[in-house]
């Protein structure tokens, strides 16, 4: 299973022009399935893209894996809510919550920041690294369909996460109040 640090380095170096197409393809598979072992891929990546080159280090010393920020402008169409996307791994679907804005900070420049938490046991309580957040958000081809799928699979509104109590709401994946606010 890939660690946060391993996913960080793969994501950091995936676009390096020195990578061969074969190594890049292996790295993309690891990013798509974080449960897959990735030591061999990292060895190949670091062989082609050493951590230091001409005295420059790839990662700033103050940077820690998963500390990069994810911005809304990088994922147009994504709105705050609850999503379900195919996992690409052993599980069929991955469920997660997306929120924007201030989180533990009142810095005005944070207004466009995206926060992603995994939904486990019906509660969005597991924080995602930046690499995981980008991976999950990148899988959302149709945001409305992903939120509808969340509601249908979990039985809770894809907008506000309240329990869906009637047949029509469960079919839509969106509760009656949230549906009325949209239409």
KENUMAR-190157 format. One record per residue: residue in one letter; x, y, z of N, C-alpha, C, CB in turn. Coordinates in steps of 0.1 Angstrom, whole numbers, plus 5000, padded with zeros to 4 digits. Atoms other than C-alpha are relative to their C-alpha. Glycine has a CB too. Example, Ala and Ser with C-alpha at 12.3 -4.5 7.8 and 13.67 -1.06 7.14 Angstrom:
BEGIN
REC;a;5009;4988;5000;5123;4955;5078;5009;5012;5000;4990;5000;5012
REC;s;4991;4989;5000;5137;4989;5071;4992;5011;5008;5004;5005;4986
END
This chain:
BEGIN
REC;x;5008;4988;5000;5000;5000;5000;5009;5012;5000;4990;5000;5012
REC;x;4993;4988;5002;5013;5034;4990;4998;5009;5013;4997;5008;4988
REC;x;5001;4991;4989;5021;5058;5019;4997;5014;4995;5013;5000;5009
REC;x;5002;4986;5005;5013;5095;5018;5012;5006;4994;4995;5009;5012
REC;x;4988;4995;5005;5049;5103;5013;5003;4995;4986;5012;4997;5010
REC;x;4997;5006;5013;5052;5079;4984;4990;5006;4989;4997;4985;5000
REC;x;5010;4993;5009;5020;5094;4968;5005;5014;4997;4986;4999;5005
REC;x;4995;4987;5002;5035;5128;4973;5011;5001;4990;5005;5006;5014
REC;x;4989;5000;5010;5067;5120;4954;4995;4996;4986;5011;4991;5005
REC;x;5004;5004;5013;5049;5103;4926;4992;5011;4994;4990;4987;5001
REC;x;5007;4989;5005;5025;5132;4922;5010;5012;4996;4989;5005;5010
REC;x;4990;4989;5002;5054;5157;4925;5008;4998;4987;5009;5001;5012
REC;x;4991;5003;5011;5075;5140;4897;4993;4994;4988;5011;4991;5005
REC;x;5007;5007;5011;5048;5126;4874;5001;5007;4987;4985;4999;5004
REC;x;4999;4992;5012;5051;5154;4849;5015;5003;4996;4993;5012;5001
REC;x;4987;4998;5003;5089;5154;4849;5004;4995;4986;5010;4994;5010
REC;x;4998;5004;5014;5101;5153;4812;5010;4988;4999;5005;5011;4992
REC;x;4990;5011;5001;5129;5128;4821;4993;4986;5002;5010;5002;5011
REC;x;5006;5013;4998;5104;5100;4829;4997;4994;4987;4987;5002;5008
REC;x;5004;5007;5012;5099;5074;4803;4985;4997;5000;5008;4986;4998
REC;x;5014;5002;5000;5064;5067;4791;4996;4987;5008;4995;4997;4985
REC;x;5003;5012;4992;5065;5032;4807;5000;5003;5015;5010;4989;4997
REC;x;4999;4997;4986;5075;5046;4841;4988;5009;5004;5013;5007;5004
REC;x;5011;4991;4998;5049;5074;4838;4987;4992;5001;4999;5011;4989
REC;x;5012;5008;5000;5022;5048;4830;4999;4992;5014;5000;4990;4988
REC;x;5000;5008;4987;5032;5027;4861;4996;5010;5012;5013;4994;5003
REC;x;5003;4990;4989;5031;5059;4883;4985;5004;5000;5008;5012;4998
REC;x;5014;4997;5001;4996;5067;4870;4991;4989;5006;4996;5003;4986
REC;x;5007;5012;4995;4984;5032;4879;5000;5001;5015;5006;4987;4995
REC;x;4999;4999;4985;4997;5037;4915;4991;5011;5005;5015;5002;5004
REC;x;5008;4989;4995;4980;5071;4918;4985;4996;4999;5002;5013;4991
REC;x;5014;5005;5001;4947;5054;4906;4996;4990;5010;4998;4995;4986
REC;x;5003;5011;4990;4950;5026;4931;5010;5001;5012;5001;4986;4994
REC;x;4990;4998;4989;4967;5039;4963;5003;4987;5009;4995;5011;5009
REC;x;4997;5012;4992;4964;5004;4978;5010;4991;4994;4987;4992;5002
REC;x;4990;5008;5007;4989;4991;4953;5014;5003;5005;4999;5003;4985
REC;x;4986;4998;4996;5026;4986;4963;5007;5009;4990;5008;4987;5003
REC;x;4994;4991;5010;5047;5013;4947;5015;5002;5002;4993;5014;5001
REC;x;4986;4998;4998;5083;5009;4959;5008;4999;4987;5005;4989;5010
REC;x;4993;5002;5012;5095;4996;4925;4999;5013;4991;4995;4988;4993
REC;x;5002;4988;5008;5079;5026;4907;5008;5012;5005;4985;5003;5000
REC;x;4992;4989;4994;5095;5051;4931;5015;4998;4997;4997;5001;5015
REC;x;4986;5003;5003;5129;5034;4926;5003;5004;4986;5003;4986;5002
REC;x;4998;4997;5014;5125;5038;4888;4999;5016;4998;4990;4993;4991
REC;x;5001;4986;5001;5113;5074;4892;5012;5008;5005;4987;5005;5007
REC;x;4988;4994;4995;5142;5084;4914;5012;4997;4993;5001;4996;5015
REC;x;4989;5003;5009;5166;5067;4891;5001;5009;4988;4999;4985;4995
REC;x;5001;4991;5012;5154;5089;4862;5000;5015;5005;4988;4997;4992
REC;x;5001;4986;4995;5147;5120;4883;5005;5001;5015;4985;5005;5000
REC;x;4995;4999;4986;5170;5122;4913;4995;5012;5008;5016;5000;5000
REC;x;5006;4989;4992;5159;5143;4942;5007;5013;4999;4999;4995;5015
REC;x;4992;4988;5002;5187;5167;4936;5006;5000;4986;5011;5002;5011
REC;x;4994;4998;5013;5199;5180;4903;5006;5014;4999;4989;4997;4989
REC;x;4993;4987;5001;5225;5207;4897;4998;5009;5013;4994;5008;4988
REC;x;5001;4993;4987;5223;5216;4934;4986;5004;5004;5008;5012;4999
REC;x;5014;4996;4996;5185;5221;4934;4993;4988;5005;4993;5006;4988
REC;x;5008;5011;4994;5162;5200;4956;4986;5001;4995;5001;5001;5015
REC;x;5014;5000;5006;5128;5190;4942;4990;5005;5010;4997;4986;4996
REC;x;5010;4996;4990;5109;5195;4974;5007;5010;5010;4994;4988;5008
REC;x;4994;4991;4990;5114;5225;4997;5000;4993;5014;4991;5013;5001
REC;x;4998;5007;4988;5126;5214;5031;4988;5002;5010;5013;5005;5007
REC;x;5011;4998;4991;5096;5230;5049;4987;4993;4995;4997;5015;5000
REC;x;5011;5007;5005;5072;5211;5027;4999;4986;5005;5000;5000;4984
REC;x;5003;5013;4996;5056;5180;5040;4990;4993;4992;4996;4999;5015
REC;x;5010;5007;5009;5037;5153;5021;4986;5003;5004;5003;4985;5000
REC;x;5014;4997;4998;5001;5162;5018;4997;5014;5005;4995;4990;5010
REC;x;5003;4986;4995;5005;5198;5029;4997;5010;4989;5012;5005;5008
REC;x;5003;4991;5011;5000;5213;4994;4985;5003;5001;5004;4993;4987
REC;x;5015;4996;5000;4967;5231;4989;4994;4996;4987;4999;5015;5003
REC;x;5008;5003;5012;4940;5221;4965;4990;5012;4998;4992;4986;5002
REC;x;5008;4988;5003;4922;5250;4948;4988;4997;4991;5009;5010;4994
REC;x;5012;5001;5008;4887;5252;4934;5002;5003;4985;4989;5008;5005
REC;x;4998;4996;5014;4899;5268;4902;5006;4989;4992;5009;5012;4999
REC;x;4994;5011;5007;4917;5236;4893;4989;4989;4997;5011;4994;5008
REC;x;5010;5010;5002;4884;5216;4894;4987;5007;4997;4999;4991;5012
REC;x;5012;4993;5003;4857;5236;4876;4988;4990;5001;5001;5007;4986
REC;x;5013;5008;4999;4821;5223;4882;4999;4993;5014;5001;4990;4989
REC;x;5001;5006;4986;4829;5209;4917;4994;5010;5009;5014;4995;5005
REC;x;5006;4991;4990;4807;5224;4943;5000;4993;5014;4985;5004;4996
REC;x;5000;5007;4988;4805;5217;4980;4988;4990;5001;4998;5010;5012
REC;x;5010;5010;4999;4786;5185;4987;5007;4986;5002;4992;4999;4988
REC;x;4995;5014;4998;4790;5147;4989;5000;4993;4987;4990;4993;5010
REC;x;4998;5006;5013;4803;5126;4960;5003;4985;5002;5011;5007;4993
REC;x;4996;5015;5001;4807;5089;4950;5006;4999;4986;4987;4991;5002
REC;x;4993;5002;5012;4832;5079;4924;5005;4985;5000;5011;5010;4997
REC;x;4994;5013;5000;4845;5045;4913;5014;5000;5006;5001;4994;4985
REC;x;4987;5000;4993;4875;5035;4934;5012;4996;4992;4999;4992;5012
REC;x;4989;5005;5008;4896;5016;4909;5008;4990;5008;5009;5011;4996
REC;x;4993;5010;4991;4906;4993;4938;4991;4989;5004;5006;5007;5013
REC;x;5008;5011;4996;4890;4966;4958;4986;5003;5003;5006;4994;5013
REC;x;5014;4996;4998;4860;4986;4968;4994;5005;4987;5000;5011;5011
REC;x;5007;4995;5012;4834;4996;4943;5000;5015;4998;4986;4995;4999
REC;x;5001;4986;5000;4830;5032;4952;5008;5007;5012;4985;5004;5001
REC;x;4994;4992;4989;4848;5059;4972;4990;5012;5002;5014;5006;4996
REC;x;5009;4989;4996;4826;5084;4991;5008;5011;5007;4988;4995;5009
REC;x;4993;4989;4994;4838;5118;5000;4992;5013;5001;5013;5003;4993
REC;x;5006;4987;4998;4828;5153;5012;5009;5011;4994;4996;5003;5015
REC;x;4993;4988;5005;4839;5185;4994;4995;5012;5007;5000;5001;4985
REC;x;5004;4987;4995;4839;5218;5012;5010;5011;4995;4999;5000;5016
REC;x;4991;4989;5004;4853;5252;5003;5001;5010;5011;4994;5008;4987
REC;x;4999;4988;4991;4865;5282;5022;5009;4998;5012;4987;5002;5005
REC;x;4991;4999;4989;4879;5288;5056;4999;4987;5009;4996;5012;5009
REC;x;5000;5011;4991;4890;5259;5077;5012;5002;5009;5002;4986;4992
REC;x;4990;4998;4990;4909;5266;5109;5008;5013;4997;5010;4989;5002
REC;x;4993;4988;5004;4919;5300;5094;4990;5010;4995;5011;4997;4990
REC;x;5008;4989;5005;4904;5334;5087;5007;5008;4989;4995;5009;5012
REC;x;4993;4993;5011;4928;5343;5059;4992;5001;4988;5014;4992;4997
REC;x;5009;4997;5011;4909;5359;5031;5004;4992;4987;5000;5015;4997
REC;x;4996;5007;5012;4930;5342;5004;4996;4985;5000;5015;5001;4998
REC;x;5004;5014;4999;4917;5308;5015;4986;4998;4994;5000;4995;5015
REC;x;5014;5002;5004;4882;5314;5000;4998;4990;4989;4995;5014;4996
REC;x;5001;5009;5011;4889;5293;4970;5006;4986;5003;5006;5006;4988
REC;x;4994;5012;4996;4905;5264;4989;4990;4989;5001;5008;5001;5013
REC;x;5009;5012;4999;4890;5229;4986;5005;4991;5010;4999;4993;4986
REC;x;4997;5010;4990;4889;5205;5015;4992;4987;4997;4996;5005;5014
REC;x;5007;5013;5003;4881;5168;5009;5002;4991;5012;5006;4994;4987
REC;x;4999;5010;4989;4873;5142;5036;4993;4988;4995;4993;5006;5013
REC;x;5007;5012;5003;4865;5106;5031;4988;4998;5009;5010;4988;5001
REC;x;5012;5004;4992;4831;5094;5042;5001;4986;5003;4987;5004;4992
REC;x;4999;5014;4995;4835;5063;5063;4989;4998;5010;5014;4997;5006
REC;x;5011;5003;4990;4805;5048;5081;4990;5011;5000;5006;4998;5013
REC;x;5010;4990;5001;4783;5076;5068;5004;5014;5006;4988;4996;5007
REC;x;4996;4988;4994;4804;5103;5085;5013;5005;4993;5003;4999;5015
REC;x;4988;4995;5007;4830;5126;5067;5010;5003;5011;4996;5012;4992
REC;x;4991;4998;4989;4857;5121;5093;5015;4997;4997;4996;4993;5011
REC;x;4987;5003;5004;4888;5110;5074;5006;5010;4991;5001;4986;4995
REC;x;4993;4990;5008;4911;5138;5061;5007;4993;4988;5009;5009;5008
REC;x;4992;5005;5012;4926;5132;5026;5012;5009;4998;4991;5000;4988
REC;x;4989;4993;5003;4960;5142;5016;4997;5008;4987;5013;4991;4998
REC;x;5003;4993;5013;4963;5167;4987;5001;4991;4988;5011;5012;4999
REC;x;5000;5009;5011;4973;5139;4964;4987;4992;4999;5013;4990;5002
REC;x;5012;5007;5000;4943;5119;4974;4988;5009;4995;4997;4994;5013
REC;x;5011;4991;5003;4920;5149;4971;5000;5003;4985;5001;5013;5007
REC;x;4999;4998;5014;4933;5157;4936;4995;4988;4992;5014;5004;4996
REC;x;5004;5013;5007;4929;5120;4926;4985;4998;5000;5007;4989;5007
REC;x;5014;5002;4999;4893;5118;4938;4992;5010;4992;4995;5000;5015
REC;x;5006;4989;5007;4883;5152;4924;5002;4998;4985;5005;5014;5004
REC;x;4997;5003;5014;4899;5142;4891;4991;4990;4994;5014;4997;4998
REC;x;5009;5011;5004;4876;5112;4889;4985;5005;4998;5000;4988;5009
REC;x;5014;4995;5001;4844;5134;4890;4998;5006;4986;4997;5010;5011
REC;x;5002;4995;5014;4835;5136;4853;4987;5009;5000;4999;4988;4991
REC;x;5013;4993;4999;4799;5147;4861;4996;5002;5015;4989;4992;4992
REC;x;5002;4997;4986;4795;5164;4895;4986;4997;5004;5003;5014;5003
REC;x;5014;5003;4996;4757;5161;4895;4997;4985;5001;4990;5006;4990
REC;x;5002;5014;5000;4758;5124;4887;5007;4994;5012;5005;4994;4987
REC;x;4992;5005;4988;4785;5118;4914;4992;5003;5013;5014;5006;5000
REC;x;5008;4997;4988;4763;5135;4940;4987;4992;5001;4997;5015;5001
REC;x;5012;5009;5000;4732;5116;4929;5004;4986;5004;4994;5001;4985
REC;x;4996;5013;4997;4751;5084;4931;5003;4998;5015;5013;4996;4992
REC;x;4998;5000;4985;4762;5093;4967;4987;4998;5007;5007;5013;5004
REC;x;5013;5001;4993;4726;5098;4977;4993;4987;4998;4991;5011;4994
REC;x;5006;5013;5002;4714;5066;4961;5007;4989;5007;5000;4997;4985
REC;x;4993;5010;4994;4741;5045;4975;5000;5001;5016;5015;5000;4996
REC;x;5000;4998;4986;4743;5060;5010;4987;5002;5007;5009;5011;5004
REC;x;5013;4997;4995;4707;5070;5014;4999;5014;5007;4996;4989;5010
REC;x;4999;4986;4994;4717;5106;5024;5002;5010;4989;5011;5001;5011
REC;x;5000;4990;5011;4714;5138;5004;5014;5003;4996;4993;5013;5006
REC;x;4987;4997;5006;4743;5145;4981;5004;5015;5002;5000;4997;4985
REC;x;4997;4986;4998;4741;5182;4990;5003;5002;5015;4988;5009;4996
REC;x;4998;4997;4986;4736;5183;5028;5002;4988;5009;4987;5007;5005
REC;x;4997;5012;4993;4740;5147;5039;4989;4996;5010;5013;5001;5008
REC;x;5011;5004;4992;4706;5145;5056;4994;4987;4994;4989;5011;5001
REC;x;5006;5013;5004;4687;5111;5055;4989;5003;4990;4995;4993;5012
REC;x;5010;4999;5010;4666;5107;5024;4988;4991;5004;5005;4995;4986
REC;x;5011;5007;4993;4632;5096;5037;4989;4995;4990;4993;5008;5010
REC;x;5010;5005;5009;4610;5092;5006;5006;4994;4987;4990;5012;4996
REC;x;4996;5007;5012;4612;5072;4974;5005;5009;4989;4989;4991;4994
REC;x;4997;4990;5010;4614;5102;4951;5014;5006;5003;4990;5011;4999
REC;x;4987;4995;4996;4643;5117;4970;5012;4990;4999;5000;5005;5015
REC;x;4990;5011;5001;4662;5084;4971;5004;4998;4985;4996;4987;5006
REC;x;4998;5002;5014;4658;5081;4933;5008;5012;4995;4987;4999;4992
REC;x;4992;4988;5005;4672;5117;4928;5013;5000;5007;4992;5012;5003
REC;x;4988;4999;4992;4699;5113;4955;5001;5013;5007;5012;4998;4991
REC;x;5001;4986;4995;4689;5148;4966;4987;5001;5008;5002;5011;4989
REC;x;5012;4999;4991;4665;5156;4995;4991;5011;4994;5004;5004;5014
REC;x;5010;4990;5005;4633;5177;4989;5004;5014;5002;4987;4997;5006
REC;x;4997;4986;4998;4646;5209;5005;5011;5004;4991;5005;5002;5015
REC;x;4989;4996;5009;4679;5209;4985;4995;5000;4986;5012;4990;5002
REC;x;5005;5000;5013;4660;5200;4954;4992;5012;4997;4991;4987;4998
REC;x;5008;4988;5002;4636;5229;4959;5009;5012;4999;4990;5001;5012
REC;x;4991;4988;5001;4665;5253;4964;5007;5001;4987;5011;4999;5011
REC;x;4993;5000;5013;4680;5242;4931;4990;5003;4988;5007;4987;4997
REC;x;5009;4999;5012;4649;5242;4909;4988;5009;5003;4994;4986;4997
END
